[in-house]
Amino acid sequence: MEARMLTLRYFARLRENFGVDSEQVVLPAEVKDVAGLSRWLRDRGGLWAEELAPGRPVRVAVNHHMAGDATAVADGDEVAFFPPVTGG
């Protein structure tokens, strides 16, 4: 299987806590969707496990479209992680 590369972007508290606003990653073959990507990132441990833990308020967009856990990720995709935003 060919390597699949994603661009990951982090916003607001995630960017601050992770200390990076974006990165490029090569996905392992078993990561096929947003749920798998989140699990893979949590496996980094520390703040990654804490901030991306199930039940934490984090939204995900794939290629600028809101995504759910079952949304597929493919080579060249841009995946953004951000906390929900309230306005007023």
N, CA, C and O atoms as a GROMACS GRO file, in nm:
protein
  352
    1MET      N    1   0.084  -0.118   0.000
    1MET     CA    2   0.000   0.000   0.000
    1MET      C    3   0.088   0.124   0.000
    1MET      O    4   0.190   0.130   0.069
    2GLU      N    5   0.048   0.223  -0.078
    2GLU     CA    6   0.123   0.348  -0.086
    2GLU      C    7   0.106   0.431   0.039
    2GLU      O    8   0.002   0.425   0.105
    3ALA      N    9   0.207   0.509   0.073
    3ALA     CA   10   0.198   0.598   0.189
    3ALA      C   11   0.092   0.705   0.163
    3ALA      O   12   0.080   0.757   0.052
    4ARG      N   13   0.017   0.736   0.267
    4ARG     CA   14  -0.083   0.843   0.260
    4ARG      C   15  -0.040   0.955   0.352
    4ARG      O   16  -0.020   0.934   0.471
    5MET      N   17  -0.026   1.073   0.296
    5MET     CA   18   0.017   1.188   0.374
    5MET      C   19  -0.101   1.284   0.394
    5MET      O   20  -0.174   1.314   0.300
    6LEU      N   21  -0.117   1.330   0.518
    6LEU     CA   22  -0.220   1.428   0.551
    6LEU      C   23  -0.155   1.554   0.605
    6LEU      O   24  -0.045   1.549   0.661
    7THR      N   25  -0.222   1.666   0.588
    7THR     CA   26  -0.186   1.788   0.658
    7THR      C   27  -0.285   1.803   0.772
    7THR      O   28  -0.406   1.805   0.750
    8LEU      N   29  -0.234   1.814   0.892
    8LEU     CA   30  -0.318   1.834   1.010
    8LEU      C   31  -0.303   1.977   1.056
    8LEU      O   32  -0.193   2.032   1.060
    9ARG      N   33  -0.416   2.038   1.091
    9ARG     CA   34  -0.416   2.176   1.141
    9ARG      C   35  -0.487   2.178   1.276
    9ARG      O   36  -0.587   2.110   1.296
   10TYR      N   37  -0.432   2.259   1.367
   10TYR     CA   38  -0.486   2.269   1.502
   10TYR      C   39  -0.518   2.415   1.531
   10TYR      O   40  -0.441   2.504   1.494
   11PHE      N   41  -0.630   2.440   1.597
   11PHE     CA   42  -0.674   2.576   1.624
   11PHE      C   43  -0.704   2.596   1.772
   11PHE      O   44  -0.731   2.502   1.846
   12ALA      N   45  -0.698   2.724   1.814
   12ALA     CA   46  -0.733   2.769   1.948
   12ALA      C   47  -0.653   2.693   2.054
   12ALA      O   48  -0.530   2.684   2.045
   13ARG      N   49  -0.721   2.638   2.156
   13ARG     CA   50  -0.649   2.575   2.267
   13ARG      C   51  -0.566   2.456   2.222
   13ARG      O   52  -0.464   2.425   2.284
   14LEU      N   53  -0.609   2.388   2.116
   14LEU     CA   54  -0.532   2.273   2.068
   14LEU      C   55  -0.396   2.318   2.015
   14LEU      O   56  -0.294   2.257   2.045
   15ARG      N   57  -0.396   2.425   1.938
   15ARG     CA   58  -0.270   2.479   1.886
   15ARG      C   59  -0.180   2.520   2.002
   15ARG      O   60  -0.060   2.492   2.002
   16GLU      N   61  -0.238   2.587   2.101
   16GLU     CA   62  -0.160   2.632   2.216
   16GLU      C   63  -0.104   2.514   2.295
   16GLU      O   64   0.013   2.513   2.332
   17ASN      N   65  -0.188   2.416   2.322
   17ASN     CA   66  -0.145   2.302   2.404
   17ASN      C   67  -0.049   2.208   2.331
   17ASN      O   68   0.044   2.155   2.393
   18PHE      N   69  -0.068   2.189   2.202
   18PHE     CA   70   0.020   2.100   2.126
   18PHE      C   71   0.150   2.170   2.085
   18PHE      O   72   0.249   2.104   2.053
   19GLY      N   73   0.148   2.303   2.086
   19GLY     CA   74   0.268   2.379   2.050
   19GLY      C   75   0.298   2.379   1.901
   19GLY      O   76   0.411   2.404   1.860
   20VAL      N   77   0.196   2.350   1.820
   20VAL     CA   78   0.214   2.348   1.675
   20VAL      C   79   0.080   2.382   1.611
   20VAL      O   80  -0.025   2.343   1.660
   21ASP      N   81   0.085   2.457   1.501
   21ASP     CA   82  -0.042   2.489   1.435
   21ASP      C   83  -0.073   2.395   1.318
   21ASP      O   84  -0.188   2.383   1.277
   22SER      N   85   0.029   2.330   1.267
   22SER     CA   86   0.005   2.232   1.160
   22SER      C   87   0.123   2.136   1.151
   22SER      O   88   0.232   2.164   1.200
   23GLU      N   89   0.096   2.024   1.088
   23GLU     CA   90   0.202   1.925   1.065
   23GLU      C   91   0.159   1.834   0.952
   23GLU      O   92   0.040   1.821   0.922
   24GLN      N   93   0.256   1.772   0.888
   24GLN     CA   94   0.227   1.670   0.788
   24GLN      C   95   0.263   1.536   0.848
   24GLN      O   96   0.369   1.520   0.909
   25VAL      N   97   0.173   1.439   0.829
   25VAL     CA   98   0.196   1.306   0.884
   25VAL      C   99   0.174   1.202   0.776
   25VAL      O  100   0.094   1.222   0.684
   26VAL      N  101   0.245   1.093   0.788
   26VAL     CA  102   0.223   0.977   0.703
   26VAL      C  103   0.140   0.879   0.785
   26VAL      O  104   0.181   0.836   0.893
   27LEU      N  105   0.024   0.844   0.733
   27LEU     CA  106  -0.067   0.757   0.807
   27LEU      C  107  -0.028   0.611   0.797
   27LEU      O  108   0.011   0.564   0.690
   28PRO      N  109  -0.039   0.539   0.908
   28PRO     CA  110  -0.024   0.395   0.901
   28PRO      C  111  -0.145   0.337   0.828
   28PRO      O  112  -0.251   0.399   0.824
   29ALA      N  113  -0.130   0.220   0.771
   29ALA     CA  114  -0.235   0.158   0.689
   29ALA      C  115  -0.367   0.141   0.763
   29ALA      O  116  -0.473   0.148   0.701
   30GLU      N  117  -0.362   0.120   0.894
   30GLU     CA  118  -0.486   0.093   0.968
   30GLU      C  119  -0.571   0.218   0.990
   30GLU      O  120  -0.687   0.205   1.028
   31VAL      N  121  -0.517   0.336   0.969
   31VAL     CA  122  -0.594   0.460   0.987
   31VAL      C  123  -0.670   0.489   0.859
   31VAL      O  124  -0.612   0.522   0.756
   32LYS      N  125  -0.802   0.476   0.867
   32LYS     CA  126  -0.886   0.493   0.748
   32LYS      C  127  -0.988   0.605   0.759
   32LYS      O  128  -1.042   0.651   0.658
   33ASP      N  129  -1.015   0.650   0.884
   33ASP     CA  130  -1.119   0.750   0.903
   33ASP      C  131  -1.082   0.842   1.019
   33ASP      O  132  -0.978   0.826   1.083
   34VAL      N  133  -1.169   0.940   1.045
   34VAL     CA  134  -1.142   1.038   1.151
   34VAL      C  135  -1.126   0.969   1.286
   34VAL      O  136  -1.037   1.007   1.364
   35ALA      N  137  -1.208   0.870   1.316
   35ALA     CA  138  -1.196   0.799   1.444
   35ALA      C  139  -1.058   0.735   1.457
   35ALA      O  140  -0.995   0.745   1.562
   36GLY      N  141  -1.012   0.670   1.353
   36GLY     CA  142  -0.880   0.606   1.355
   36GLY      C  143  -0.768   0.708   1.366
   36GLY      O  144  -0.670   0.684   1.436
   37LEU      N  145  -0.783   0.821   1.299
   37LEU     CA  146  -0.683   0.927   1.307
   37LEU      C  147  -0.676   0.983   1.449
   37LEU      O  148  -0.568   1.002   1.504
   38SER      N  149  -0.791   1.009   1.508
   38SER     CA  150  -0.794   1.060   1.645
   38SER      C  151  -0.730   0.962   1.742
   38SER      O  152  -0.654   1.001   1.830
   39ARG      N  153  -0.761   0.834   1.726
   39ARG     CA  154  -0.703   0.729   1.811
   39ARG      C  155  -0.551   0.727   1.796
   39ARG      O  156  -0.478   0.720   1.894
   40TRP      N  157  -0.506   0.733   1.672
   40TRP     CA  158  -0.362   0.732   1.642
   40TRP      C  159  -0.292   0.852   1.707
   40TRP      O  160  -0.184   0.838   1.762
   41LEU      N  161  -0.354   0.969   1.698
   41LEU     CA  162  -0.296   1.088   1.761
   41LEU      C  163  -0.297   1.077   1.914
   41LEU      O  164  -0.202   1.119   1.979
   42ARG      N  165  -0.404   1.021   1.971
   42ARG     CA  166  -0.410   1.002   2.116
   42ARG      C  167  -0.299   0.911   2.165
   42ARG      O  168  -0.250   0.926   2.277
   43ASP      N  169  -0.259   0.816   2.080
   43ASP     CA  170  -0.152   0.723   2.118
   43ASP      C  171  -0.018   0.794   2.139
   43ASP      O  172   0.076   0.732   2.190
   44ARG      N  173  -0.006   0.920   2.100
   44ARG     CA  174   0.114   0.998   2.129
   44ARG      C  175   0.127   1.021   2.279
   44ARG      O  176   0.237   1.048   2.329
   45GLY      N  177   0.015   1.011   2.350
   45GLY     CA  178   0.016   1.028   2.495
   45GLY      C  179   0.010   1.174   2.536
   45GLY      O  180  -0.008   1.263   2.453
   46GLY      N  181   0.025   1.198   2.665
   46GLY     CA  182   0.029   1.332   2.721
   46GLY      C  183  -0.092   1.417   2.683
   46GLY      O  184  -0.206   1.371   2.691
   47LEU      N  185  -0.064   1.540   2.643
   47LEU     CA  186  -0.172   1.633   2.606
   47LEU      C  187  -0.254   1.584   2.487
   47LEU      O  188  -0.372   1.615   2.475
   48TRP      N  189  -0.191   1.507   2.399
   48TRP     CA  190  -0.264   1.452   2.284
   48TRP      C  191  -0.376   1.360   2.333
   48TRP      O  192  -0.490   1.369   2.287
   49ALA      N  193  -0.343   1.272   2.425
   49ALA     CA  194  -0.442   1.180   2.480
   49ALA      C  195  -0.550   1.256   2.556
   49ALA      O  196  -0.668   1.221   2.549
   50GLU      N  197  -0.510   1.360   2.627
   50GLU     CA  198  -0.605   1.438   2.707
   50GLU      C  199  -0.697   1.521   2.618
   50GLU      O  200  -0.819   1.515   2.633
   51GLU      N  201  -0.640   1.597   2.527
   51GLU     CA  202  -0.720   1.689   2.444
   51GLU      C  203  -0.811   1.617   2.344
   51GLU      O  204  -0.918   1.668   2.311
   52LEU      N  205  -0.769   1.502   2.296
   52LEU     CA  206  -0.847   1.430   2.194
   52LEU      C  207  -0.922   1.311   2.253
   52LEU      O  208  -0.970   1.224   2.180
   53ALA      N  209  -0.932   1.307   2.386
   53ALA     CA  210  -1.003   1.198   2.453
   53ALA      C  211  -1.150   1.196   2.411
   53ALA      O  212  -1.210   1.301   2.388
   54PRO      N  213  -1.209   1.076   2.402
   54PRO     CA  214  -1.351   1.068   2.372
   54PRO      C  215  -1.430   1.153   2.472
   54PRO      O  216  -1.403   1.151   2.592
   55GLY      N  217  -1.527   1.226   2.421
   55GLY     CA  218  -1.609   1.311   2.505
   55GLY      C  219  -1.560   1.453   2.519
   55GLY      O  220  -1.634   1.540   2.564
   56ARG      N  221  -1.433   1.478   2.480
   56ARG     CA  222  -1.382   1.616   2.484
   56ARG      C  223  -1.446   1.695   2.370
   56ARG      O  224  -1.470   1.640   2.263
   57PRO      N  225  -1.473   1.823   2.392
   57PRO     CA  226  -1.535   1.904   2.287
   57PRO      C  227  -1.435   1.943   2.179
   57PRO      O  228  -1.369   2.047   2.188
   58VAL      N  229  -1.424   1.860   2.078
   58VAL     CA  230  -1.334   1.886   1.964
   58VAL      C  231  -1.412   1.858   1.836
   58VAL      O  232  -1.475   1.753   1.822
   59ARG      N  233  -1.406   1.952   1.744
   59ARG     CA  234  -1.469   1.935   1.614
   59ARG      C  235  -1.359   1.901   1.513
   59ARG      O  236  -1.242   1.933   1.533
   60VAL      N  237  -1.399   1.836   1.404
   60VAL     CA  238  -1.305   1.797   1.300
   60VAL      C  239  -1.364   1.835   1.165
   60VAL      O  240  -1.484   1.818   1.140
   61ALA      N  241  -1.279   1.886   1.078
   61ALA     CA  242  -1.318   1.913   0.939
   61ALA      C  243  -1.216   1.845   0.848
   61ALA      O  244  -1.096   1.850   0.874
   62VAL      N  245  -1.266   1.783   0.742
   62VAL     CA  246  -1.180   1.723   0.641
   62VAL      C  247  -1.201   1.802   0.513
   62VAL      O  248  -1.312   1.808   0.460
   63ASN      N  249  -1.094   1.862   0.464
   63ASN     CA  250  -1.099   1.944   0.343
   63ASN      C  251  -1.208   2.051   0.354
   63ASN      O  252  -1.284   2.073   0.260
   64HIS      N  253  -1.212   2.117   0.469
   64HIS     CA  254  -1.302   2.230   0.496
   64HIS      C  255  -1.448   2.192   0.508
   64HIS      O  256  -1.534   2.280   0.500
   65HIS      N  257  -1.479   2.065   0.528
   65HIS     CA  258  -1.616   2.019   0.550
   65HIS      C  259  -1.622   1.950   0.686
   65HIS      O  260  -1.536   1.867   0.718
   66MET      N  261  -1.723   1.984   0.765
   66MET     CA  262  -1.738   1.921   0.895
   66MET      C  263  -1.742   1.769   0.877
   66MET      O  264  -1.802   1.717   0.783
   67ALA      N  265  -1.676   1.700   0.969
   67ALA     CA  266  -1.660   1.555   0.956
   67ALA      C  267  -1.699   1.485   1.085
   67ALA      O  268  -1.689   1.541   1.194
   68GLY      N  269  -1.744   1.362   1.070
   68GLY     CA  270  -1.774   1.276   1.184
   68GLY      C  271  -1.670   1.167   1.194
   68GLY      O  272  -1.578   1.158   1.112
   69ASP      N  273  -1.685   1.083   1.296
   69ASP     CA  274  -1.588   0.976   1.318
   69ASP      C  275  -1.572   0.884   1.198
   69ASP      O  276  -1.463   0.833   1.173
   70ALA      N  277  -1.680   0.861   1.123
   70ALA     CA  278  -1.676   0.767   1.011
   70ALA      C  279  -1.628   0.830   0.880
   70ALA      O  280  -1.617   0.761   0.779
   71THR      N  281  -1.598   0.961   0.881
   71THR     CA  282  -1.551   1.027   0.760
   71THR      C  283  -1.414   0.971   0.721
   71THR      O  284  -1.322   0.969   0.802
   72ALA      N  285  -1.403   0.927   0.597
   72ALA     CA  286  -1.277   0.870   0.548
   72ALA      C  287  -1.171   0.978   0.535
   72ALA      O  288  -1.201   1.094   0.509
   73VAL      N  289  -1.045   0.937   0.553
   73VAL     CA  290  -0.931   1.025   0.527
   73VAL      C  291  -0.847   0.960   0.419
   73VAL      O  292  -0.824   0.839   0.419
   74ALA      N  293  -0.800   1.044   0.326
   74ALA     CA  294  -0.726   0.993   0.210
   74ALA      C  295  -0.600   1.076   0.188
   74ALA      O  296  -0.586   1.186   0.243
   75ASP      N  297  -0.511   1.023   0.108
   75ASP     CA  298  -0.387   1.091   0.076
   75ASP      C  299  -0.415   1.233   0.028
   75ASP      O  300  -0.501   1.255  -0.057
   76GLY      N  301  -0.342   1.328   0.084
   76GLY     CA  302  -0.355   1.468   0.044
   76GLY      C  303  -0.461   1.546   0.117
   76GLY      O  304  -0.471   1.668   0.098
   77ASP      N  305  -0.540   1.482   0.201
   77ASP     CA  306  -0.645   1.553   0.275
   77ASP      C  307  -0.585   1.650   0.376
   77ASP      O  308  -0.474   1.631   0.426
   78GLU      N  309  -0.663   1.755   0.404
   78GLU     CA  310  -0.632   1.846   0.514
   78GLU      C  311  -0.736   1.821   0.622
   78GLU      O  312  -0.856   1.829   0.596
   79VAL      N  313  -0.690   1.792   0.742
   79VAL     CA  314  -0.779   1.763   0.854
   79VAL      C  315  -0.753   1.867   0.962
   79VAL      O  316  -0.641   1.884   1.009
   80ALA      N  317  -0.860   1.938   1.001
   80ALA     CA  318  -0.849   2.042   1.103
   80ALA      C  319  -0.918   1.995   1.230
   80ALA      O  320  -1.026   1.937   1.225
   81PHE      N  321  -0.855   2.022   1.343
   81PHE     CA  322  -0.910   1.993   1.475
   81PHE      C  323  -0.927   2.125   1.547
   81PHE      O  324  -0.834   2.206   1.552
   82PHE      N  325  -1.045   2.148   1.605
   82PHE     CA  326  -1.070   2.275   1.673
   82PHE      C  327  -1.181   2.257   1.776
   82PHE      O  328  -1.270   2.173   1.759
   83PRO      N  329  -1.174   2.337   1.884
   83PRO     CA  330  -1.280   2.331   1.983
   83PRO      C  331  -1.404   2.400   1.925
   83PRO      O  332  -1.392   2.484   1.837
   84PRO      N  333  -1.523   2.364   1.975
   84PRO     CA  334  -1.642   2.433   1.930
   84PRO      C  335  -1.632   2.581   1.964
   84PRO      O  336  -1.573   2.618   2.066
   85VAL      N  337  -1.688   2.664   1.882
   85VAL     CA  338  -1.678   2.809   1.900
   85VAL      C  339  -1.817   2.864   1.927
   85VAL      O  340  -1.914   2.828   1.860
   86THR      N  341  -1.825   2.950   2.025
   86THR     CA  342  -1.951   3.020   2.050
   86THR      C  343  -1.929   3.166   2.017
   86THR      O  344  -1.819   3.218   2.032
   87GLY      N  345  -2.032   3.228   1.975
   87GLY     CA  346  -2.021   3.369   1.939
   87GLY      C  347  -2.129   3.450   2.007
   87GLY      O  348  -2.216   3.396   2.075
   88GLY      N  349  -2.123   3.578   1.987
   88GLY     CA  350  -2.224   3.660   2.049
   88GLY      C  351  -2.221   3.799   1.997
   88GLY      O  352  -2.301   3.883   2.039
   0.00000   0.00000   0.00000
